[in-house]
Amino acid sequence: MQTNIFFPSQRNNSFYRFLISISFLIYLATAAGAQEVVFRIQSPDRLTEAQFKLDKQGKLCYRLTCDKRVILDWSRLGIKTDGPSLDSLISVSVLSQHRVEEKFSWPLGEDATIKNSYRGITFHCRTETGTFELLTRVYNGSLAFRYACYLLPQRPVRLLAELTEFNMTARYRIYQYHEESVFSPVAVDSLKGISDLPSTLVSDVPGYVSIGEADNRNYTKCVLVRGRRPKSLAFHFYIDTIYRNQQVSIRTDSIIMFRDSLVTPWRTVSYSKTAIGLHNFSQLNLKLVKPLNNKVPLGIKPGKVFRVPINTQGALDGVDFASKMNFQYILIDAGWYGSEFRTISDPTKPIPGFELDRIIAHARQKGIGVILYVNYVGLKSKIDTLLSLYKKWGVSGFKFGFVDGGTQKGLAWLDTAMKKVNDNGFVLNVHDHYKPTGLSRRYPFVLSSEGIRGDENSPDAFHTTVLPFTRFLAGAADFTFCYPNKFNSYSKNVKVSKAQQLALTVIYFDPLQAIFWYGRSQDYQNDTEIEFFRYVPTVWDESRYLAGEIGEGISVARRKGSIWYLGSAAGLQPWKGKFRLDFLDKNKRYAATVYEDDGAGGIRSRTINVTYSDTYLVNLSGKSGQAAIITPDR
């Protein structure tokens, strides 16, 4: 016999208390083998439902339904340690239930205001030797859950496994990738090796699922592997690829220890009927991370970044170019204090002949901030010294290089370092293999990270049109745009058109947008061709994903103030997009300046008049793009 304990979206407090007390009594009976109990909880719109139960062995299981479609069939939950037994012979009671309807200001994101609306239950789980809590939240289209064990023995406890499973009900293709690799769509049943979080899955029905994580501060990196059942995925502990003096190694993070308490990151599963609908979950990580305070993060300066050469005159010229282009920062990258991987290289001392004080002074005069690169080797030994020294120098921000984004030790160090940088008022870009998990909500000066196969790796148009539906669901990413020019030999490696590169600065979200990555200031002499970069912002008041399909093409509109910016990009084949402009003010007329490829390797622009009632057509050849600035008539 099965008993359902149902938590719909609307109940009064007294009725909730009644359900909680009844559920506790029923679960005591369950431990004695009386009957099976299923808890159900619905999203605010009642279209998403999560169900939880114990199986016959007393193991936790869950199921997820969206739009009356079962997305995940009964799948295992739990953690396994070398301390208390937490994975079987469990009895469960409801510790608390909660309903949240809130909004918070976020001037550093894709939308200036973020709505956080969900229903949740915290389950208290008890075994013969230990207790833990399962925290759950159900959003419209998403389920989030995490494990928390607050009463560990006096000795350190080792985490042996996270037992979370994802038993799909349909046949899905997973867009497999690892760190900065390309994407390979493969059937879940044919998955070999690992796939990083967040991972996107696509079925033939069609349907789109994103599996991700939030609030990973001192846990370990988890990746997806093929599960025990057909159409199933599971977690595995894995470390990022490590580069030491150009030697590459990959190893497992096998010793994961906790004292006092063990709290996992949030695990998230999100579903959409359309590829574009996945954007509804791109800010889910921010919603799941608790801020250190409730203050609106004002006074933090996002912006565009120009990387300057490591010589004094080149850097001074770079400052002038950044000022001319309406950029906010220059970046002084690896090499300014010597070989970055050597312990004898000192990030408190520039290399001989590199006049850093003169460069910073000139940048300050021009209103340009200076971001300094420091490798993990130097950061681990001198971060506290660097914080006070760089503030004295007048530096605006850090770029962390080659951090350990895979092990518990590395992630715990990084969490501490991000807080220190945040508390000292430096903007931060964490580079190489680390991907965000929403910690910018906790440390708002952490504006960007890499964890992406960026433009310096010459990705093709398939890759550039997969990224908005995969990696960018985790948060901001530094794509390091390598906009081509006729003077730089690297330009021949760029595999998409110039107009697509313009468009991607709108499509891709990054508060610290690095542009002209391999270019020098003197390389860009055609001001008309690059003027779009002068105007495009890096944070937004409102974002709309308008049309698109993973790997085929995409159109995105974003607003800053009263001006809309539109970016469209095609995959390897021609792509057409069609959408209404009903996001415009119905009482205004607009002029749209459209930037597109001219067919001869350059950019041309044209102006058209548009209104709220118009339908916009995009007709792109393969690998190309189009950008537009839509301004209200004065």
N, C-alpha and C positions, 0 to 999 in steps of 0.2 A: 504494500500500500504506500502511496506517495501523498504527502501533505505539502501544500504550497503556502509559504508565508510571503505575501504579496506587498510590496512597497510601491504604490503608485505615486504620481507626482504631487497629488494634493491630499493631505491628511492633517487633522489638527493634532496638537501635541499630546493630549490625553489619549487619543487613539493610538498614537505611536508608542506611548509607554505601555499600553495594554498589549500591543503586538510584541514588544520586546520581552515582557514578562512571560507571555505565552511561548515565544520561541525558545526562551531559556529552559522552560519546563519540558518542551518537546525534545530539545536536544539532549537533555539528560536521559530521556527515554531512548533516544537514538543510540546512545552509548551502550545501552543494554540490549540493543537489537530490536527495538519495538517497531520502527517504521522509518522510511526514508523521507527526509524533509528537504524541500527545495525553496531557497530564498530567491525572490525575483525583485529586481529594482529597475525602474524605468527612467529614461532621460526626461528632461523638462518637456520636450515635444511628444513624448510617449512613443516615439518610433524606434528607439533603441532600448533593448532590454538585456540585462545581464542576469544570469542565474548561477547560484552557488549551491553545492551540496557536498555531502560525504558519501564516498562509495562504500562497498561492503567491507573493505579493509580499513575503513576509517581514514581514507585519504581525501584531501580536498580536491574538488573539481569545479570547473566553471564552464559556462556556455554563453555565447553571444549571438543575439538576434538583432538585425537591423532591417527596417522596412518589411517586416514579416518574413524575412529570409534568414535562415540560420547560417551565420558566417563561420562560427567556430562550434563544432560539436563538443561534447564533454571532453575537457582537456585537464590534464594534471596541474595542480598548483603545489607549492611547497619549497622548503629549503632543507638541506641536510648538513649537519655539522658533526664534528668529533666530540661534541659535548652533549647537551640534552637532545633526546630524540624528538624531532619536530615534524617528521614526515609521514607518520601513520598512527593508527589507534587514537585519532583526534576526536575530541568532543568540542562543540562550538556553541557559543552564545553571542547575541548581539550586544556589543559594548555601547554603541551609540549610532544614531542615524543623523543625517544632516542634509539640509537643503540650502543651497547657496545661490543667491542672485546678486551679483555685484558687477561694478565696472571700475576699472582703474586707468588712470592716465599713463600713457607710455609714449613720450615724444621721441623715442629712439627706435621706433619700429616701423612696421608696415602700416599700422593704423594708430592714430594718436590716442584712441580710446579702445580698450580691450574689454569685451564682455566675458565674464566668468560665471557660467551658469551650469550647475550640475546637481545631481542627487547622489548621496553616498551613504555607505554603511561601514562601520568598523566592527569586524568580527573578532571576538576573543577566542583563541584556540588553545586548548589544553591537551597535553599528553601526560603519560605517567611520570615523565621526568622533566617536563618543561612547559613553558607557555610562550605564545607569540600572538601578534595581532596581524590581521589581514585588512589593510585599508583599501577601500574601493571608492571610485567615483564613476558615475555614468553621465557623460555629456551627450549632446545631440550628435550621434554618429561615432562616438568613441567610448571606450572603456579604459580606465586607468586603475592600476592596483600596485601595491607594494607590500613587502613583509617587514615587520618590525618586532624584534625580540629585545626587550628592555631589561630583562633580568637574567643576565648571563652568570655563570659561576665565577668565582674569584679568579680563576686562572684564565688566560686567553683561550678563546674558542676558534677553531679553524673551520672555515666554510668549505665543505667538500663538494657541494653541487647546488645549483638552483634547478629545481625540478619543473619549472614552468614549461608547458607545452602549448602548441597552437595546432589543433587538429582541424584542418580546413575541410569544409563539406563539398567544395567543388574543386575541379582541377585548375590550379593556378600556375602561372609562370612567375618566377621571382627574378627581379632585376639584380642579379648577383654582382657584388663588388667588394673590394677590400681596400680600405684607406684611399690611396690615390690611383686606383686601377680604373680601367674602362668598365662599362656595364655589359653583362652577358645575360640576356633573358633565357632562363632555362626552366623546365618543368620542375616543380617541387620534388616530385618523385625521382628526378634525375640529378638532383643537386649533389655535387661533389665538393668537398671542402666547406668553406664558410662564406657567410654574407654579413656585412656590417649592418649596424643599426644607424639610421632607420632603413629598413628594407621595404620596397614596394612590390606588391604582388598584383597580377592582373589575371582575371578569368575570362573565359569565352562567353559568359552569360549576357553582358559583361558586368564586371564589378572590380573595384579597386580597393586594396587593403594596404595599410601602412602599419608596420610593427616598429615601435621605437622605444625610447627611454627618456626619462627626465630626472634631473636632480642627482646626477652621479658625482658625488663629492669625495668619497673615500672607499669605494667598493672595488670594482675591477671592471675591465672591459668585457662585455658579453657580446658574442656573435651568434648568428643563427646557423644551425646545421640541420640536416635531414633528421626527422624524428623516427620513432620506433614504428609508427603505423604508416600506411599509405596516406599521401597528401598531408603529412604532418611535419612540423618544424619544432625544434627544441633549442635550448641555450647551451652554449659551451664557453668556457673561460678562455680568453686568448689575449695575447699582447700584440701591440703594433709591431710593424717592421722596425728594426733598430739599425741605424746607420752609425758605424764607428770607423772613422778614417776611411770612408768609402766602402767598408765591408758591411754586408747585409746579413742579418740573422733574424730568425723568427722563433719564438719560444713561448711556451704556455706559462701563464701566471698561476702557479700551482700552490703557493702558500699565501692564503688570504685569511688574515687573523683579525679578530675583534676582541676588544675589552669592554666590559660594562654593558654595551648594547650592540646590536647588529641590525642595521636598517638598510634595505636594498634601495636602489633607484626605483622610481615609478616605471612600470611596464605599461605600454600603451598599445592598443589595437584600434585602428580607425577605419571606417568603411565609407565609400562613396560609390554612387552609381556611375559617376563620370570622372574622368581624369582631372578635369578642372576643379571638381568638388574637393579634391585632396587639399587644396589651398585652405579650406576651412580649418585644417588642423595644423597649419604651419606655425601657429602661436600657442599651441597646446602646451608645449614645454614651459613657456613663461607662466601659464596659468597654474602649473603644478609646483612651481618653486616659490617658497615663502620668502618675501623680501626681508632684509634686516630691519627696515622701518617702512612706514607707509608714506614717506615723502615722495612727491613727484620728482624724478631725476632731472632737475633743471640745471643749467650751467655746464652741461657736458657737451662738448663740441664735436659732432660728427663731421664728416667731410670727405673730399676727394684727396688722393695722395699721389705725389709724384716721387718716384725713386731716383735719387741723384747718384752720379758716379762718385767713386771714392778718390776724389782729388779736389783741392780747394776751389779752383776756378770753376770746375764743372758743377760743384755743389752750389756755388754762388749764382751761377747761371740758372741752375735748377730752381732756386728760390724765385728768381725773376720770372721764370716761365710759369711757375705755380701761381704767382700773383696775377700774371696776365690772363691765365686760364680760369681764374676764380676758384682755384683749389685752396684747400685749407691747411694742408700739411706737405712737408717733404719727408721722405724716409731715407735715412742713412743705413744701408743694409750691411750684410755680412762683409767683414774685411776691414772695417774702419779701426778696429783695435788689434788686428792681426788675424792669424788663422783661428777660426772660430772653435775648432774642436780640440785645440791644444790647451792644456792647463796653464802654460806659461803666458798665454795671451791674456792681457789685462784690460777688462772693459772699463777701467777707470782712467785709461791713458790712450789717447788716439795714437795711431802710427806716426812716425816722424814725417813732418811736412804737411800733415793734414790739419789745417787750422780750424778746429771745431768751434772754438770760442768766437772766431770771426764769422763763421757760417751762422751760428745761432744768433749772434747780434744782428746780422743782416736780415735774417728771417724775422726776428722780432720787429725790426723797423718796417718790414713789408706786411706785417700781420699774419705771418705764416708760422704754424707750429712745426716743431722738429720731433720726429719719432726715431728712436735709436733701436737698432737690432742688438739683442744679446742672446747668445747661444745658451742652452741648458747647462753646459759646463761652467760657464761664468756665473750664471744665475744661482746655481746651487751653492757656490762658495761665497758670493758677494752681494746677494740681493739686498740685504739691509743697508749695506754701504752705498749701493747704487741709488737706492731711493732718495737718500738725503743728498748725495752728491749731484744727481741729475736735477733735483729740484733747485739746488744752488746754481747749476749751470743754466737753468731756464729751459730745460727739455720738457716737451709736452706729453710724450708717450713712449711706451715700450712696444717692441715686437719681440715676442719670445720665439726662439728657434729650437727645433728638434727636441721638444719636451717629451717626456714619457707619458703618453696618453693611454697606456694599456694596463699597467699594473696598479694594484691598490696603492703601493708606495708612491708611484708617480702621480696618480690622481690626487692623493691626499696632499702631496707637496704642492701640486698645482693649485688646489683649492686655497691653501694658505697663502701662496704667492699672489693669486688673483685678489684676495682680500687686502693684502698689503698694498698692492698697486692701486686698488680702488680707494682705499682709505687715504692714500697720499695724493689723490687727484690726478693720476696719469691715465690717459686713454691707453687701451691695451688691445693688441692683436696677437692671438696665440697661433703660431704657425705650425706647419707640417701636419702630422697625422691626427691631431686632436680635433674632435667635432663637438659642437656645443650641445648641452643638455638643459638649456634654460637658465643657466646660472647668471646670465646677464640681468635677470630680475633681482638677484641677490647682490650682484656686483655690477651696477649699471655702467661703470667705466670700461667694462670688458665689452668692447663694441663688435669685435670680429674674431673669426678664427678661420683656419684653412680646412684641413680634413676633406680635400676635394682635389680632383684632377683638374688643375687650372690651366689657363691659357699657355703658360710656359711649357706645358707638355704637349702642345699642339693637338688638342682634341678635335674630333670632327663634328659635323652638324648633328649626327645622331646623339653624340654625347651631350652637346650643348642643349638639345631639346629633351633629353632624359632628366637632366639635373633639376629642373623646376618641380618635377614630380617625385623626386627621390631625396637627394642630399639636402636640398633647400627646405624640406619639411622639418629638418632639425633646427634650422635657424640660419643666421647670417653666415656667409662664406666669402672668403677673399679669393676671387677668381683670377686676380693679377692679369688684367687685360693687356695683351701685346698688340696694340693697334699698329698696323703696318705702316711703313714709310719707305720711300725709294732709296734711302741712304743706309738702312740697316739690313744686314744680310739675313737676320732672323725672319724678316717679313715673309720670305718664301715658305716658311713653315706654317703660317697661319692658314687654316683650312676652311674658314668661313669668310663671307664677304665683309667688307667694311661696314655696310649698313647693318648687318647682323650684330657686329660688335657694338655699334651705337645702341641698337635695340636691347641687347642683353644687359646694359647698365640700368635699364628700367625693369626688365624681367627678373633679374637676379637681385636679391635684397642683400645689401651690405652697407652698414653705416660708415665704414672706412673703405671706400672704393678705390683700389689701386689701378691707375690707368697709365698707358704708355710704358709698360713694364720694362721692356728692353730698349726703349727709345731715349735719345738725348734731346735736350731742349732745342738744339739747333736743327733737329731732323724734321720738325713739323713747321712748314713754311706756308701751307695753304690754310689760312685762318677760316675760310668759309667751310672747308671740309670738316674741320674739327670743332666748329662752334657749338654743336650740340653738347659737347662735354663741358662747356662753360656754364650751361644753364641747368643741366640735370641735377636734381638733389640726390641725397643718399638716404634720407629718412622721409617718412610720408605721413600725411594726415588720413589718407584713405586709400585702399587698394582693391582692385577688382580684377579677377582672373576671368577673361571673357570667352575664350575659345581655345581648344587645343586637344591634342592627343599625345601620349607619351612617345617620344622618339620621332614624332611626325611634324609637329609645329605647335606654336603657342602665341596667344596675344594677351597682354596684360596692360591695364591702365592703372595709373597711380596719381593721386592728387597731392599737391603741396600748395596750401593757401587756396586761391581760386583757379590755379593753373593745373591742367591735367597733362600727364606725359604718357604716351602710348608706345609700347614696344611689341613688335611681332617678329618671330623667327621661324624659319623653315628647317626641317631636317634634311636628310640627304636627297629627298625627292621634292618636287613642287608641292606647295601647300596653299590651300585657300581657307580663309577665315571670314566669317560673316557674323556681325553682332550689332545690337542696338547701342546707340549712344545715350540711352535714357539715364545714365549716371550724371549727365550734364544738367545744369540749372535750366529748368523749362522756360524760365522768363528771360533768358539771355541768348544772344547769338555769339558764336565763337569763330575765331580764325585758327585753322590748323596748319602749322608749318610742318610739312612732311619731308623727311630725309630718307633717301633711298639710293640704291646703287644706280650709277649712270650707264652701266654696260661697258665701261672702258677702264674699270679699276678705280673709279673715283666716286664721289658723292654729289648728288644734285638735290636741290630743295625746291619745293613748290608750295603755294599757299592755297587752301580751299576754305570755303565757308561751311560750317556745320552747325546743327542745332540738336536739341534734345530728341527730336522725333526722327532723326536720320538713322539709316542703316549704313554701317561702315563695312566696306569690302576690302579684304587683303588678298592679293594674288601674288604669291612669291615663287620664284624659281628655287630649286634646291640649293641649300647652303646660304641663302640670302636672307635679308631682313628688311625691316622698315621701322623707323622711329618717327614720332610726331610730338609736337608741343601744341596743345590746344588751349588757347588764351581767350578769355571773354573780351568782346568788343567794348571799348571804353566809350 
